[in-house]
Amino acid sequence: MILERFRKRRSIPNRAVLSVTSAYSLQLLGQIPQTLIDGGWDVHVVSSEGTETAKFQAVNPEVTMHQISMAREPNILQDMGAIWGWIRLIRILRPSVAFNGTPKAGLLGTVTALFLGVPRRVYIVRGLRYETAPRAARWALILTELVAMVSATDVLAVSPSVAQALRKLPLPSLRPPPVVLGFGASKGVDGNRFRPREDSQKLTVLANTGKQDFVVGFLGRLTVDKGIFVLRQASNILSLEGFNHRLIFAGPSELSESVDTFLGGFAAPALYRGALLDPVDFYHQIDILCLPTLREGLPNVVLEAGACGVPVVTTNATGAVDAVVEESTGLIVSVNSAEELALAIRRLGDDHQLLSGIREKARSITLERFGERVVMSNIRDYFGRFFQG
């Protein structure tokens, strides 16, 4: 009865609510809020509390921010509080479009929007946590994906392989078919910010060893799902073969052990630079980016490296496989194969013609497919279907 009364409240045309679970994930929105504002939308953004909200607000002064505390992992009490926060917010804002992504915000925001009668409910899928989850949690995560999709009027996948995986889930007739805009991407890559160095010399990042070592970079969360232990195994294979290389890691650590302990397992020199506020210089300091990930949505670090003209080695995991054009922007290896990974790294280190060819082609191919202007144009056209004016 109460919900029926809420649903009778008319939605306000051209008002959109965009949400992510954590404040850290606000970066996934990129230029989407401003693109919508430029198109005549009244944009509201929802996330949990965090220091990143102030930075996001400073960059997006025309956006109205809202905080709802949402736990990334299941937490009954906090989830109930978050649901009530969503109910109050939707009642007040009465948006015509809800654009929710990341698992918890995608689930709670989309389900609440359904019950309160928001006309267009877009669930954007930026990755599939269930793919690498333990068996006990796998079906629970699949169920949350299904509930979010069934609650949505539209499902947007950030890459073709994510869309393909979603189509294989149960109950296809009860949920909207996933759509991919262009080649995919959640926000696109800024080609003005991410570009090759003007000079060809690498910066010195480790102590001089007297040899010109091949520099392999990793940028992302230090966690098992990103394949960092596979990279360590591959690096040690290369060291045994006498391939001179060094490694640079950057990104927040989610390891159960200390970073020093993790780095101590490498035979080759390895450096940890921590979480980076601006990764541009990082790409200028490496010969290749290595992302041996087990699952992705569409990895932004691969697109950023490509825009900087840096060759990439990644895996055929969901999402990652869509981010690289074989031998044009990088190389693709099998998931969890340290041997293939070592071979690909060595191939780029030894084959200077291949390495140079990728450096020359990577930027143009990456921007043609995933440039920010291209992706924002797709977003503008997509939301134009819902615009009332």
C-alpha positions as a printed Julia matrix, in Angstrom:
389×3 Matrix{Float64}:
  0.0     0.0     0.0
  2.78    2.4     0.96
  4.8     1.46   -2.1
  1.78    1.98   -4.35
  1.41    5.49   -2.96
  5.09    6.17   -3.64
  4.75    4.88   -7.21
  1.94    7.33   -7.97
  4.34   10.24   -7.52
  5.22   11.46  -11.02
  8.85   11.25  -12.06
 10.62   14.47  -12.91
 11.59   14.42  -16.61
 15.27   14.45  -17.48
 16.44   13.87  -13.93
 19.01   11.07  -13.68
 20.5     9.32  -10.66
 23.9     7.7   -11.21
 25.35    5.44   -8.53
 28.42    3.44   -7.54
 29.01    1.59   -4.29
 32.2     3.2    -2.99
 33.53    6.72   -3.31
 36.68    5.22   -4.85
 34.55    3.95   -7.76
 33.38    7.46   -8.66
 36.31    7.55  -11.07
 34.47    4.95  -13.17
 31.94    7.61  -14.16
 34.53    9.72  -15.95
 32.85   12.41  -18.06
 29.42   10.75  -18.0
 27.87   13.22  -15.48
 29.08   16.3   -17.37
 28.06   14.79  -20.72
 24.52   14.33  -19.41
 24.43   17.83  -17.91
 25.51   19.28  -21.25
 22.64   17.33  -22.79
 20.06   18.96  -20.52
 19.89   16.43  -17.69
 19.63   17.19  -13.98
 22.29   14.81  -12.64
 22.51   13.35   -9.14
 25.33   11.0    -8.12
 25.18    8.5    -5.23
 28.04    6.71   -3.46
 29.2     5.75    0.0
 31.1     8.3     2.04
 34.78    8.75    1.22
 37.54   11.27    0.66
 37.12   10.91   -3.11
 33.68   12.56   -3.05
 35.17   16.02   -2.49
 37.53   15.61   -5.43
 34.7    14.34   -7.63
 32.48   17.27   -6.62
 35.25   19.74   -7.38
 35.6    18.35  -10.9
 31.81   18.12  -11.34
 30.42   21.26   -9.62
 27.04   21.02  -11.38
 26.37   17.51  -10.05
 24.34   17.06   -6.86
 26.04   14.51   -4.59
 24.33   12.13   -2.17
 25.88    9.67    0.3
 24.37    6.3     1.16
 26.53    3.94    3.21
 26.8     0.68    1.22
 29.03   -2.22    2.21
 30.8    -4.01   -0.64
 30.37   -7.38    1.12
 27.02   -8.67    2.47
 26.1    -6.97    5.74
 22.45   -7.36    6.76
 22.22   -4.36    9.09
 24.13   -2.01    6.82
 22.24   -3.25    3.75
 18.9    -2.59    5.46
 20.07    0.92    6.29
 21.19    1.4     2.69
 17.81    0.26    1.36
 16.03    2.8     3.56
 18.47    5.46    2.38
 17.66    4.57   -1.24
 13.91    4.67   -0.58
 14.12    8.14    0.95
 16.35    9.44   -1.84
 14.23    8.11   -4.71
 11.09    9.46   -3.04
 12.61   12.93   -2.83
 14.31   13.05   -6.24
 11.71   11.18   -8.33
 14.16   10.59  -11.2
 13.07    9.49  -14.64
 16.27    7.44  -15.08
 18.33    5.43  -12.59
 21.79    4.45  -13.87
 23.29    2.07  -11.31
 26.55    0.13  -11.45
 29.04   -1.81   -9.3
 27.43   -4.81   -7.54
 25.91   -3.43   -4.33
 24.76   -0.06   -5.69
 23.58   -1.83   -8.84
 21.46   -4.23   -6.81
 20.02   -1.91   -4.13
 19.59    1.1    -6.39
 17.92   -0.81   -9.22
 15.58   -2.85   -7.0
 14.5     0.28   -5.11
 13.95    2.13   -8.39
 11.73   -0.74   -9.58
  9.5    -0.72   -6.5
  9.22    3.06   -6.49
  8.28    3.2   -10.15
 11.3     4.88  -11.77
 10.45    4.57  -15.5
 13.93    3.73  -16.86
 16.27    1.62  -14.78
 19.68    1.01  -16.36
 21.91   -1.58  -14.71
 25.48   -1.17  -15.99
 27.65   -4.26  -15.53
 31.33   -3.39  -15.15
 32.55   -6.86  -14.19
 31.42  -10.25  -12.91
 32.59  -11.01   -9.37
 31.09  -14.48   -9.46
 33.61  -15.66  -12.05
 36.41  -15.96   -9.5
 34.32  -16.43   -6.35
 34.54  -19.62   -4.25
 31.83  -22.15   -5.04
 29.92  -21.34   -1.83
 29.59  -17.67   -2.81
 29.32  -18.12   -6.57
 25.59  -18.81   -6.78
 24.77  -16.09   -4.27
 26.6   -13.58   -6.49
 24.89  -14.94   -9.61
 21.55  -14.52   -7.86
 22.29  -10.87   -7.07
 23.17  -10.28  -10.76
 19.9   -11.88  -11.83
 17.84   -9.84   -9.34
 19.48   -6.59  -10.51
 18.92   -7.46  -14.17
 15.3    -8.55  -13.67
 14.69   -5.25  -11.83
 16.13   -3.21  -14.71
 14.48   -2.02  -17.9
 17.9    -1.93  -19.61
 21.17   -3.8   -19.02
 24.38   -2.2   -20.27
 27.59   -4.27  -20.43
 30.96   -2.54  -20.67
 32.4    -5.14  -23.06
 31.23   -7.79  -25.54
 32.58  -10.68  -23.48
 30.77   -9.45  -20.35
 27.55   -9.31  -22.39
 28.23  -12.81  -23.67
 28.72  -14.13  -20.12
 25.48  -12.46  -18.97
 23.54  -14.13  -21.77
 24.59  -17.53  -20.41
 23.01  -16.91  -17.01
 19.66  -18.58  -16.17
 16.23  -17.01  -16.82
 17.11  -15.13  -20.03
 13.46  -14.53  -20.91
 12.83  -12.65  -17.64
 15.49   -9.99  -18.09
 16.49   -7.43  -20.71
 19.19   -8.56  -23.15
 22.57   -6.92  -22.39
 23.63   -4.14  -24.74
 27.17   -2.96  -25.54
 27.76    0.58  -26.82
 30.32    0.53  -29.63
 33.34   -1.54  -28.66
 32.5    -1.08  -24.98
 34.2     0.81  -22.1
 32.7     2.36  -18.99
 34.14    5.85  -19.41
 36.67    5.82  -22.26
 40.24    7.09  -22.16
 41.3    10.74  -22.28
 43.72   10.95  -25.2
 44.86   14.44  -24.22
 45.92   13.29  -20.77
 47.24    9.85  -21.7
 49.73   10.22  -24.53
 53.25    8.99  -25.37
 56.3    10.72  -23.98
 57.78   13.34  -26.28
 61.23   11.76  -25.93
 61.96    8.07  -26.26
 64.18    7.72  -23.21
 62.86    5.87  -20.19
 63.06    7.43  -16.76
 65.34    5.75  -14.24
 63.09    4.04  -11.72
 65.43    1.61  -10.01
 69.06    1.73   -9.03
 71.35    1.49  -12.04
 72.4    -2.13  -12.52
 74.73   -1.42  -15.39
 72.36   -3.15  -17.82
 69.41   -1.88  -19.83
 66.76   -4.1   -18.29
 63.32   -4.52  -19.79
 60.78   -2.79  -17.53
 57.48   -4.59  -16.91
 54.75   -2.58  -15.21
 51.65   -3.62  -13.29
 49.0    -1.06  -12.33
 45.89   -2.04  -10.38
 44.73   -3.55   -7.13
 47.31   -5.95   -5.73
 45.04   -8.96   -5.36
 44.84  -12.56   -6.5
 42.12  -11.78   -9.08
 44.54   -9.5   -10.95
 46.94  -12.4   -11.51
 49.92  -10.91   -9.68
 51.09  -14.3    -8.42
 50.98  -15.61  -11.98
 53.15  -12.64  -12.95
 55.6   -13.48  -10.18
 55.86  -17.05  -11.42
 56.36  -15.86  -15.01
 59.01  -13.36  -13.92
 60.94  -16.06  -12.1
 60.79  -18.26  -15.2
 62.32  -15.39  -17.18
 65.04  -14.89  -14.57
 66.0   -18.55  -14.8
 66.25  -18.14  -18.58
 68.57  -15.17  -18.18
 66.14  -12.53  -19.45
 67.11   -9.21  -17.85
 64.02   -7.39  -16.61
 62.69   -5.44  -13.68
 59.18   -4.82  -12.44
 57.23   -1.86  -11.11
 53.97   -2.37   -9.23
 51.5     0.41   -8.47
 48.03    0.41   -6.94
 46.38   -0.22   -3.56
 47.35   -3.46   -1.87
 44.64   -5.98   -0.92
 47.12   -8.73   -0.09
 46.89  -10.74    3.11
 50.69  -10.56    3.33
 52.88   -7.47    3.31
 53.91   -6.0    -0.04
 57.58   -6.52    0.93
 56.91  -10.23    1.42
 55.22  -10.41   -1.98
 58.07   -8.59   -3.71
 60.61  -10.76   -1.91
 59.39  -13.71   -3.97
 60.78  -12.18   -7.19
 64.23  -13.08   -8.44
 64.27   -9.94  -10.57
 64.36   -6.41   -9.07
 60.85   -5.27   -8.15
 59.59   -1.93   -6.87
 56.25   -0.94   -5.33
 55.1     2.65   -5.81
 51.83    2.46   -3.88
 48.53    3.91   -5.03
 49.0     6.65   -7.62
 47.03    9.89   -7.84
 48.16   10.37  -11.45
 49.39    7.3   -13.37
 50.59    9.1   -16.52
 54.26    9.12  -15.48
 53.99    5.44  -14.59
 53.17    4.55  -18.19
 56.15    6.62  -19.34
 58.49    4.6   -17.12
 57.72    1.11  -18.43
 58.37   -0.84  -21.61
 55.17   -2.88  -21.36
 52.12   -3.1   -19.12
 51.34   -6.58  -17.84
 47.84   -7.35  -16.55
 47.52  -11.14  -16.13
 44.02  -10.76  -14.73
 41.53  -13.53  -14.01
 38.45  -11.36  -14.64
 37.61   -7.81  -15.72
 34.82   -5.65  -17.07
 36.96   -3.7   -19.51
 40.28   -2.7   -17.88
 40.88    1.04  -18.0
 44.6     0.58  -17.34
 44.93   -1.3   -20.63
 43.22    1.54  -22.49
 45.37    4.15  -20.76
 48.54    2.24  -21.65
 47.38    1.93  -25.26
 46.75    5.68  -25.47
 50.31    6.2   -24.2
 51.67    3.88  -26.88
 52.66    1.23  -24.33
 52.26   -2.41  -25.45
 50.13   -4.59  -23.18
 50.21   -8.25  -22.22
 46.92   -9.41  -20.77
 44.79  -12.55  -20.66
 41.78  -13.97  -22.46
 39.69  -13.41  -19.32
 36.23  -11.88  -19.64
 36.62   -8.17  -20.34
 40.39   -8.19  -20.73
 40.19  -10.01  -24.06
 38.16   -7.12  -25.52
 40.72   -4.47  -24.58
 43.62   -5.64  -26.79
 43.96   -6.16  -30.53
 46.43   -9.04  -30.91
 49.86   -7.88  -32.14
 48.48   -4.37  -32.78
 48.05   -3.06  -29.24
 49.5    -6.01  -27.34
 49.46   -9.75  -26.78
 46.85  -12.02  -25.21
 47.72  -15.15  -23.2
 45.66  -17.8   -21.43
 44.37  -17.15  -17.91
 46.61  -18.59  -15.18
 49.37  -19.61  -17.6
 52.71  -18.39  -16.26
 54.5   -20.13  -19.13
 52.51  -18.27  -21.8
 52.9   -15.02  -19.9
 56.68  -15.43  -19.68
 56.85  -16.25  -23.38
 54.81  -13.16  -24.33
 56.93  -10.84  -22.16
 60.12  -12.26  -23.62
 58.75  -12.04  -27.15
 58.14   -8.3   -26.76
 61.54   -7.87  -25.15
 63.4    -9.72  -27.89
 61.39   -8.77  -30.97
 62.12   -5.07  -31.38
 60.21   -4.91  -34.66
 57.04   -6.21  -32.99
 57.52   -3.91  -30.01
 58.04   -0.84  -32.2
 55.1    -1.74  -34.42
 52.77   -1.97  -31.44
 54.06    1.32  -30.05
 53.27    3.0   -33.35
 49.77    1.55  -33.74
 48.47    1.23  -30.18
 47.44    4.85  -29.62
 45.44    5.31  -32.82
 43.64    1.96  -32.46
 42.86    2.54  -28.78
 41.46    6.04  -29.3
 39.48    4.98  -32.36
 37.71    2.31  -30.32
 37.78    3.57  -26.75
 38.58    7.28  -26.86
 36.65    9.4   -24.38
 34.95   11.37  -27.16
 33.76    8.18  -28.83
 32.46    6.65  -25.6
 30.76    9.87  -24.46
 29.1    10.22  -27.86
 27.69    6.71  -27.4
 26.49    7.59  -23.88
 24.88   10.81  -25.14
 23.0     8.94  -27.86
 21.99    6.19  -25.42
 20.51    8.59  -22.87
 18.91   10.57  -25.69
 16.41    7.71  -26.02
 15.1     8.6   -22.54
 15.19   12.38  -22.87
 11.86   14.2   -22.73
 11.96   17.53  -24.41
